[in-house]
């Protein structure tokens, strides 16, 4: 991605924030984030960095946190319950194995929650995929592909949601699609 950068934030012209933290108090420090990237473990960051990078490319203010549905259940539920009042519009949640982070966050908010299944050691991410995608009716989690492709697409999906009410973001999304197409059309095989 190689987009012309300009901040997409609640306050026009405000500096785009990219915040990375795993401390419980961190989320009160970033009042302008539109997207929260949440992951169950620091070990997920290598994958989820792709989501943060893509949001950065689009100039979307966001924050990244480690919190777990089973290791820090109160932190996770409090975070989700407070996200909307903090101005967050989309939550991206990544977890591996049978961890249910995305579903738990979705249970505590009506904001759109996009789940990214992490590639696990035991089952290559099939466990993560099923535990994220198979939400019973009533509490939806929009589930993306396993691993880095899913992380990037979750960010692009978040951008598409935000673009519904932000014409400048829609313009960038169209520009990105055009660049993608141009690259494929220009591809030359040795
Ligand atoms: C999940 O367990 C995390 O999302 C991670 O993908 C997986 C393994 O976590 P660690 O044991 O590496 O901390 O909760």
py3Dmol code that shows the C-alpha trace and the ligand (Angstrom):
import py3Dmol

protein = """\
ATOM      1  CA  UNK A   1       0.000   0.000   0.000  1.00  0.00           C
ATOM      2  CA  UNK A   2       1.304   3.418  -0.817  1.00  0.00           C
ATOM      3  CA  UNK A   3      -1.385   5.936  -0.166  1.00  0.00           C
ATOM      4  CA  UNK A   4      -1.056   9.650   0.148  1.00  0.00           C
ATOM      5  CA  UNK A   5      -1.369  10.221   3.867  1.00  0.00           C
ATOM      6  CA  UNK A   6      -3.807  12.505   5.562  1.00  0.00           C
ATOM      7  CA  UNK A   7      -5.289  12.078   8.985  1.00  0.00           C
ATOM      8  CA  UNK A   8      -8.709  10.516   9.340  1.00  0.00           C
ATOM      9  CA  UNK A   9      -9.721  11.442  12.785  1.00  0.00           C
ATOM     10  CA  UNK A  10     -12.650  12.888  14.654  1.00  0.00           C
ATOM     11  CA  UNK A  11     -11.068  16.334  14.674  1.00  0.00           C
ATOM     12  CA  UNK A  12     -10.093  17.472  11.184  1.00  0.00           C
ATOM     13  CA  UNK A  13      -6.371  18.027  11.011  1.00  0.00           C
ATOM     14  CA  UNK A  14      -5.665  16.266  14.291  1.00  0.00           C
ATOM     15  CA  UNK A  15      -2.512  14.183  14.299  1.00  0.00           C
ATOM     16  CA  UNK A  16      -3.124  10.516  13.493  1.00  0.00           C
ATOM     17  CA  UNK A  17      -2.403   8.345  16.484  1.00  0.00           C
ATOM     18  CA  UNK A  18      -0.994   4.860  16.416  1.00  0.00           C
ATOM     19  CA  UNK A  19      -0.822   3.629  19.950  1.00  0.00           C
ATOM     20  CA  UNK A  20       0.484   0.294  21.087  1.00  0.00           C
ATOM     21  CA  UNK A  21       0.114  -0.783  24.635  1.00  0.00           C
ATOM     22  CA  UNK A  22      -0.716  -3.658  26.887  1.00  0.00           C
ATOM     23  CA  UNK A  23      -1.410  -1.776  30.063  1.00  0.00           C
ATOM     24  CA  UNK A  24      -4.977  -1.664  31.352  1.00  0.00           C
ATOM     25  CA  UNK A  25      -4.932   2.096  31.769  1.00  0.00           C
ATOM     26  CA  UNK A  26      -3.632   2.677  28.252  1.00  0.00           C
ATOM     27  CA  UNK A  27      -7.002   3.008  26.602  1.00  0.00           C
ATOM     28  CA  UNK A  28      -7.925   6.152  28.452  1.00  0.00           C
ATOM     29  CA  UNK A  29      -4.815   7.786  26.990  1.00  0.00           C
ATOM     30  CA  UNK A  30      -5.943   7.709  23.367  1.00  0.00           C
ATOM     31  CA  UNK A  31      -9.188   9.641  23.102  1.00  0.00           C
ATOM     32  CA  UNK A  32      -9.127  10.014  19.321  1.00  0.00           C
ATOM     33  CA  UNK A  33      -8.890   6.379  18.192  1.00  0.00           C
ATOM     34  CA  UNK A  34     -11.552   5.209  15.751  1.00  0.00           C
ATOM     35  CA  UNK A  35     -10.387   1.597  15.615  1.00  0.00           C
ATOM     36  CA  UNK A  36      -9.109  -0.631  18.414  1.00  0.00           C
ATOM     37  CA  UNK A  37      -6.899  -3.590  17.499  1.00  0.00           C
ATOM     38  CA  UNK A  38      -7.070  -6.072  20.350  1.00  0.00           C
ATOM     39  CA  UNK A  39      -5.158  -9.349  20.590  1.00  0.00           C
ATOM     40  CA  UNK A  40      -5.097 -12.170  23.108  1.00  0.00           C
ATOM     41  CA  UNK A  41      -1.331 -12.341  23.517  1.00  0.00           C
ATOM     42  CA  UNK A  42       1.822 -10.441  22.689  1.00  0.00           C
ATOM     43  CA  UNK A  43       2.659 -13.448  20.512  1.00  0.00           C
ATOM     44  CA  UNK A  44      -0.142 -12.315  18.160  1.00  0.00           C
ATOM     45  CA  UNK A  45       1.494  -8.950  17.467  1.00  0.00           C
ATOM     46  CA  UNK A  46       3.764 -10.208  14.695  1.00  0.00           C
ATOM     47  CA  UNK A  47       0.574 -11.022  12.752  1.00  0.00           C
ATOM     48  CA  UNK A  48      -1.585  -8.142  13.931  1.00  0.00           C
ATOM     49  CA  UNK A  49       1.053  -5.568  13.080  1.00  0.00           C
ATOM     50  CA  UNK A  50      -0.314  -5.984   9.523  1.00  0.00           C
ATOM     51  CA  UNK A  51      -3.677  -4.587  10.671  1.00  0.00           C
ATOM     52  CA  UNK A  52      -2.045  -1.657  12.405  1.00  0.00           C
ATOM     53  CA  UNK A  53       0.196  -0.979   9.386  1.00  0.00           C
ATOM     54  CA  UNK A  54      -2.783  -0.962   7.012  1.00  0.00           C
ATOM     55  CA  UNK A  55      -4.739   1.435   9.244  1.00  0.00           C
ATOM     56  CA  UNK A  56      -1.643   3.593   9.402  1.00  0.00           C
ATOM     57  CA  UNK A  57      -1.471   3.656   5.586  1.00  0.00           C
ATOM     58  CA  UNK A  58      -5.011   4.984   5.468  1.00  0.00           C
ATOM     59  CA  UNK A  59      -4.286   7.508   8.197  1.00  0.00           C
ATOM     60  CA  UNK A  60      -6.888   6.045  10.535  1.00  0.00           C
ATOM     61  CA  UNK A  61      -6.324   6.831  14.202  1.00  0.00           C
ATOM     62  CA  UNK A  62      -6.157   3.575  16.099  1.00  0.00           C
ATOM     63  CA  UNK A  63      -4.753   1.822  19.128  1.00  0.00           C
ATOM     64  CA  UNK A  64      -3.465  -1.690  19.766  1.00  0.00           C
ATOM     65  CA  UNK A  65      -3.746  -3.646  23.006  1.00  0.00           C
ATOM     66  CA  UNK A  66      -3.088  -7.067  24.451  1.00  0.00           C
ATOM     67  CA  UNK A  67      -5.969  -8.441  26.500  1.00  0.00           C
ATOM     68  CA  UNK A  68      -7.398 -11.880  26.840  1.00  0.00           C
ATOM     69  CA  UNK A  69     -10.892 -13.305  27.236  1.00  0.00           C
ATOM     70  CA  UNK A  70      -9.631 -15.947  29.648  1.00  0.00           C
ATOM     71  CA  UNK A  71      -6.468 -14.435  31.202  1.00  0.00           C
ATOM     72  CA  UNK A  72      -7.832 -10.913  31.727  1.00  0.00           C
ATOM     73  CA  UNK A  73     -11.614 -11.345  31.433  1.00  0.00           C
ATOM     74  CA  UNK A  74     -12.500  -8.201  33.371  1.00  0.00           C
ATOM     75  CA  UNK A  75     -10.149  -6.034  31.354  1.00  0.00           C
ATOM     76  CA  UNK A  76     -11.575  -7.404  28.100  1.00  0.00           C
ATOM     77  CA  UNK A  77     -15.216  -6.912  29.090  1.00  0.00           C
ATOM     78  CA  UNK A  78     -14.601  -3.424  30.536  1.00  0.00           C
ATOM     79  CA  UNK A  79     -12.718  -2.417  27.407  1.00  0.00           C
ATOM     80  CA  UNK A  80     -15.549  -3.504  25.114  1.00  0.00           C
ATOM     81  CA  UNK A  81     -18.240  -1.974  27.320  1.00  0.00           C
ATOM     82  CA  UNK A  82     -16.479   1.416  27.280  1.00  0.00           C
ATOM     83  CA  UNK A  83     -15.284   1.433  23.675  1.00  0.00           C
ATOM     84  CA  UNK A  84     -18.305   3.168  22.136  1.00  0.00           C
ATOM     85  CA  UNK A  85     -18.383   5.993  24.663  1.00  0.00           C
ATOM     86  CA  UNK A  86     -14.697   6.566  23.960  1.00  0.00           C
ATOM     87  CA  UNK A  87     -15.463   7.118  20.273  1.00  0.00           C
ATOM     88  CA  UNK A  88     -14.197   3.787  18.956  1.00  0.00           C
ATOM     89  CA  UNK A  89     -16.244   2.753  15.894  1.00  0.00           C
ATOM     90  CA  UNK A  90     -14.762  -0.646  15.038  1.00  0.00           C
ATOM     91  CA  UNK A  91     -13.000  -3.300  17.116  1.00  0.00           C
ATOM     92  CA  UNK A  92     -10.609  -5.768  15.510  1.00  0.00           C
ATOM     93  CA  UNK A  93     -10.049  -8.791  17.746  1.00  0.00           C
ATOM     94  CA  UNK A  94      -7.409 -11.474  17.214  1.00  0.00           C
ATOM     95  CA  UNK A  95      -7.037 -14.701  19.136  1.00  0.00           C
ATOM     96  CA  UNK A  96      -5.554 -18.135  18.695  1.00  0.00           C
ATOM     97  CA  UNK A  97      -6.591 -21.630  19.752  1.00  0.00           C
ATOM     98  CA  UNK A  98      -9.995 -21.954  21.363  1.00  0.00           C
ATOM     99  CA  UNK A  99      -9.793 -18.477  22.884  1.00  0.00           C
ATOM    100  CA  UNK A 100     -13.035 -16.565  22.350  1.00  0.00           C
ATOM    101  CA  UNK A 101     -11.801 -12.984  22.493  1.00  0.00           C
ATOM    102  CA  UNK A 102     -13.814 -11.628  19.569  1.00  0.00           C
ATOM    103  CA  UNK A 103     -17.047 -13.225  20.805  1.00  0.00           C
ATOM    104  CA  UNK A 104     -16.525 -11.984  24.347  1.00  0.00           C
ATOM    105  CA  UNK A 105     -15.823  -8.430  23.179  1.00  0.00           C
ATOM    106  CA  UNK A 106     -18.860  -8.569  20.886  1.00  0.00           C
ATOM    107  CA  UNK A 107     -20.993  -9.666  23.835  1.00  0.00           C
ATOM    108  CA  UNK A 108     -20.210  -6.391  25.599  1.00  0.00           C
ATOM    109  CA  UNK A 109     -20.716  -3.915  22.759  1.00  0.00           C
ATOM    110  CA  UNK A 110     -22.903  -3.299  19.723  1.00  0.00           C
ATOM    111  CA  UNK A 111     -19.943  -1.886  17.774  1.00  0.00           C
ATOM    112  CA  UNK A 112     -18.882  -4.017  14.787  1.00  0.00           C
ATOM    113  CA  UNK A 113     -16.319  -6.593  15.908  1.00  0.00           C
ATOM    114  CA  UNK A 114     -14.039  -8.106  13.266  1.00  0.00           C
ATOM    115  CA  UNK A 115     -12.337 -11.347  14.282  1.00  0.00           C
ATOM    116  CA  UNK A 116      -8.939 -12.479  13.044  1.00  0.00           C
ATOM    117  CA  UNK A 117      -8.075 -16.131  13.772  1.00  0.00           C
ATOM    118  CA  UNK A 118      -4.402 -16.625  14.652  1.00  0.00           C
ATOM    119  CA  UNK A 119      -2.424 -19.461  13.109  1.00  0.00           C
ATOM    120  CA  UNK A 120      -2.014 -21.883  16.012  1.00  0.00           C
ATOM    121  CA  UNK A 121       0.721 -24.420  16.564  1.00  0.00           C
ATOM    122  CA  UNK A 122      -1.525 -27.417  17.146  1.00  0.00           C
ATOM    123  CA  UNK A 123      -4.069 -27.051  14.348  1.00  0.00           C
ATOM    124  CA  UNK A 124      -2.650 -24.358  12.065  1.00  0.00           C
ATOM    125  CA  UNK A 125      -5.403 -21.941  13.013  1.00  0.00           C
ATOM    126  CA  UNK A 126      -8.382 -24.149  12.241  1.00  0.00           C
ATOM    127  CA  UNK A 127      -9.248 -24.105  15.964  1.00  0.00           C
ATOM    128  CA  UNK A 128      -8.958 -20.289  16.027  1.00  0.00           C
ATOM    129  CA  UNK A 129     -11.056 -19.991  12.881  1.00  0.00           C
ATOM    130  CA  UNK A 130     -13.880 -22.150  14.178  1.00  0.00           C
ATOM    131  CA  UNK A 131     -13.978 -20.547  17.619  1.00  0.00           C
ATOM    132  CA  UNK A 132     -14.188 -17.106  16.000  1.00  0.00           C
ATOM    133  CA  UNK A 133     -16.445 -17.753  13.026  1.00  0.00           C
ATOM    134  CA  UNK A 134     -19.002 -20.077  14.594  1.00  0.00           C
ATOM    135  CA  UNK A 135     -20.807 -17.570  16.781  1.00  0.00           C
ATOM    136  CA  UNK A 136     -24.347 -18.649  17.571  1.00  0.00           C
ATOM    137  CA  UNK A 137     -27.060 -16.365  16.172  1.00  0.00           C
ATOM    138  CA  UNK A 138     -27.518 -13.080  18.011  1.00  0.00           C
ATOM    139  CA  UNK A 139     -23.966 -11.843  18.627  1.00  0.00           C
ATOM    140  CA  UNK A 140     -22.139 -11.436  15.321  1.00  0.00           C
ATOM    141  CA  UNK A 141     -18.385 -11.470  14.760  1.00  0.00           C
ATOM    142  CA  UNK A 142     -17.306 -10.672  11.201  1.00  0.00           C
ATOM    143  CA  UNK A 143     -14.553 -13.208  10.708  1.00  0.00           C
ATOM    144  CA  UNK A 144     -11.615 -12.741   8.332  1.00  0.00           C
ATOM    145  CA  UNK A 145      -8.988 -15.180   7.073  1.00  0.00           C
ATOM    146  CA  UNK A 146      -6.438 -16.889   9.316  1.00  0.00           C
ATOM    147  CA  UNK A 147      -3.221 -14.939   9.909  1.00  0.00           C
ATOM    148  CA  UNK A 148      -1.722 -11.915   8.181  1.00  0.00           C
ATOM    149  CA  UNK A 149      -4.164 -11.841   5.254  1.00  0.00           C
ATOM    150  CA  UNK A 150      -6.986 -11.703   7.784  1.00  0.00           C
ATOM    151  CA  UNK A 151      -5.235  -8.982   9.762  1.00  0.00           C
ATOM    152  CA  UNK A 152      -4.794  -6.804   6.675  1.00  0.00           C
ATOM    153  CA  UNK A 153      -8.342  -7.458   5.492  1.00  0.00           C
ATOM    154  CA  UNK A 154      -9.774  -6.670   8.926  1.00  0.00           C
ATOM    155  CA  UNK A 155      -8.145  -3.259   8.687  1.00  0.00           C
ATOM    156  CA  UNK A 156      -9.463  -2.751   5.143  1.00  0.00           C
ATOM    157  CA  UNK A 157     -12.912  -3.808   6.297  1.00  0.00           C
ATOM    158  CA  UNK A 158     -12.722  -1.336   9.164  1.00  0.00           C
ATOM    159  CA  UNK A 159     -11.720   1.361   6.681  1.00  0.00           C
ATOM    160  CA  UNK A 160     -14.712   0.438   4.483  1.00  0.00           C
ATOM    161  CA  UNK A 161     -17.060   0.767   7.472  1.00  0.00           C
ATOM    162  CA  UNK A 162     -15.606   4.128   8.438  1.00  0.00           C
ATOM    163  CA  UNK A 163     -15.712   5.253   4.801  1.00  0.00           C
ATOM    164  CA  UNK A 164     -19.525   5.082   4.803  1.00  0.00           C
ATOM    165  CA  UNK A 165     -19.576   8.437   6.529  1.00  0.00           C
ATOM    166  CA  UNK A 166     -16.141   9.765   5.500  1.00  0.00           C
ATOM    167  CA  UNK A 167     -15.832  10.645   1.780  1.00  0.00           C
ATOM    168  CA  UNK A 168     -12.067  11.251   2.043  1.00  0.00           C
ATOM    169  CA  UNK A 169     -11.590   7.694   3.267  1.00  0.00           C
ATOM    170  CA  UNK A 170     -13.770   6.322   0.468  1.00  0.00           C
ATOM    171  CA  UNK A 171     -11.545   8.168  -1.987  1.00  0.00           C
ATOM    172  CA  UNK A 172      -8.456   6.541  -0.485  1.00  0.00           C
ATOM    173  CA  UNK A 173     -10.067   3.121  -0.623  1.00  0.00           C
ATOM    174  CA  UNK A 174     -10.823   3.584  -4.322  1.00  0.00           C
ATOM    175  CA  UNK A 175      -7.269   4.786  -4.909  1.00  0.00           C
ATOM    176  CA  UNK A 176      -5.948   1.689  -3.130  1.00  0.00           C
ATOM    177  CA  UNK A 177      -8.078  -0.586  -5.322  1.00  0.00           C
ATOM    178  CA  UNK A 178      -6.803   1.174  -8.437  1.00  0.00           C
ATOM    179  CA  UNK A 179      -3.186   0.725  -7.303  1.00  0.00           C
ATOM    180  CA  UNK A 180      -3.815  -2.945  -6.638  1.00  0.00           C
ATOM    181  CA  UNK A 181      -5.302  -3.416 -10.078  1.00  0.00           C
ATOM    182  CA  UNK A 182      -2.448  -1.556 -11.752  1.00  0.00           C
ATOM    183  CA  UNK A 183       0.101  -3.822 -10.036  1.00  0.00           C
ATOM    184  CA  UNK A 184      -1.605  -6.973 -11.282  1.00  0.00           C
ATOM    185  CA  UNK A 185      -1.958  -5.593 -14.791  1.00  0.00           C
ATOM    186  CA  UNK A 186       1.722  -4.652 -14.845  1.00  0.00           C
ATOM    187  CA  UNK A 187       2.934  -8.024 -13.569  1.00  0.00           C
ATOM    188  CA  UNK A 188       5.609  -9.597 -15.768  1.00  0.00           C
ATOM    189  CA  UNK A 189       6.736 -13.192 -15.432  1.00  0.00           C
ATOM    190  CA  UNK A 190      10.407 -14.147 -15.895  1.00  0.00           C
TER     191      UNK A 190
END
"""
ligand_1 = """\
14
LIG
C -4.544 -16.909 22.684
O -3.673 -17.951 22.903
C -3.725 -15.832 22.051
O -4.523 -15.050 21.213
C -2.637 -16.540 21.318
O -2.870 -16.631 19.924
C -2.666 -17.947 21.918
C -1.350 -18.337 22.532
O -0.980 -17.375 23.478
P 0.440 -17.404 24.181
O 0.521 -18.714 24.912
O 1.475 -17.274 23.081
O 0.459 -16.207 25.108
O -5.132 -16.471 23.842
"""
view = py3Dmol.view(width=600, height=400)
view.addModel(protein, "pdb")
view.setStyle({"model": 0}, {"cartoon": {"style": "trace"}})
view.addModel(ligand_1, "xyz")
view.setStyle({"model": 1}, {"stick": {}})
view.zoomTo()
view.show()
